[in-house]
Amino acid sequence: RLEMHGFGVKVSVIEPGYFKTAITSIENLEKNFLSIWEKLPEETKASYGENYLKDFLVALRKMQKKCSSNLTLVTDCMEHALTSRFPRTRYSAGWDAKLVYIPLSYLPSALTD
């Protein structure tokens, strides 16, 4: 965003929360994580501990249950950013994004960038 400012280009940042998409499907996430885990050296796995993998997968499944499937929350932000006469600097889509990004929005953009 700041890099483009020097060229006179205004950039709006859309910060979505966690939504149900093909990228965030539990099957894909577990498969990718397990693939990476299997490639790790035994020493690295040992430093994380035996329960790390199991606990991470449980947390991943819990998080999946809480994510939204309402993608219009994101596309509405995109539409506003593209069509508004005065678009916002930042957009937060989803309850979880609001929980994280709204408190950050009270800080100056130069700090949060």
PyMOL commands that set and color helices and strands:
alter all, ss='L'
color gray80, all
select helices_A, chain A and resi 2-5+26-39+42-48+50-66+72-83+95-105+109-112
alter helices_A, ss='H'
color red, helices_A
select strands_A, chain A and resi 13-16+90-93
alter strands_A, ss='S'
color yellow, strands_A
deselect
rebuild
show_as cartoon
